[in-house]
Structure formats: C-alpha cells, structure tokens
C-alpha cells in the first residue's frame, strides 16, 4: 500500500508540474485553468499524500515541546 502511495504521489506531482508549465507555455483560453489545476493538485493531492507517506510511522510526541523533551534538551546542553 505504501509503495502505491509513493508512486501515485510521484505521478501526481509530475502531472501537476506539467500542468503548470503547459499553462505558462501555451497561449490559449484555458491556460489559466491549467495553472490553477496544477496548483490545486499540488496543494490538495500531492502535499497531503506526501505528508502521510513521510509521517506514517513517526511518533508525534517526539516532535512536540513537552517538559520531558525540554529536560532532554537541557541535559544534552549540559553534557557539551
């Protein structure tokens, strides 16, 4: 499943990027729509899938500032 998400995210990223580039390169009535579709694809499809893929097995408490983590940081600084 994770491999599918990784591949789909890559495909969606390149499709969104291609849509943005084509929107700038092509001088047509729908070029603004191509740029908009590419941006929407990046922010509503690619970014959430990428975030899910990268943070799936991570513990969120390791990245939060809690009293326990502050003590760990202080102890590390004292050792230096």
N, C-alpha and C positions, 0 to 999 in steps of 0.2 A: 504493500500500500504506500509506504513512504517513497519508494522508488518511483511510483506512478506520480505522486505529488511533485517530486523533484523534476521529473521530465515535463509534466504539464506546466509547471511554473516557468521552466526554461522556454518552452514553446510559446506560452502566453507573453512572456517578456519580449521575445524577439518579434512576435506578431504586433504587440503594442508599439515597439520601437519602429518597426517597418511602417506602421500606420502613421505615426508622427512624421517620419521622414518623407513618406509619399505625400502627406498633406502639405508639407512645405515645398516639395519639388514640383508637384502637379499644380498647374494653374487652371483650376476648374471650379464650378459652383460648389461642389461638395468637399473641397479641400479643408475648410474649417471643420466640417463634421469628422473627417479623417483624423485631424489633430485632436479633436475632443474625444473621439472614441479611443484613441491611443492613450490619452491621459487618464480617462476613466478606467480603462483596462489596467493601467499600471497601479492606480491607487485603490481600486475596488476588487481586483482579482489577484494581481501579482504580489503586491505588498502583503495582504493577509495570508496568502498561501506560503510565501517565503517566511513570514514571521512564525507561522505554525510549524513549518518544517524545521526551522532553526531552534525554536524554544520547546519542542515537544517533550524531550526528556530532561529538561532543566528544572531545578528546584528554585522557585521564585524567591524563597526566603534568603537564599544566598546573595541575592542582588538588592535586598531591601536594607535600609539603615535601621537596625534594631539595636537595643542596648547590648545584646550579645555580640553582634558584629562590630560595634564600636569598641568594645573591650578587646576583641581580637586585633583590631587595627592599632589600638594603643599599645598592646603587648608587642606587636611587630615593630613599632617605632622605638620602643624601649630597648629591644634586642639590638637594634642598629646602633 
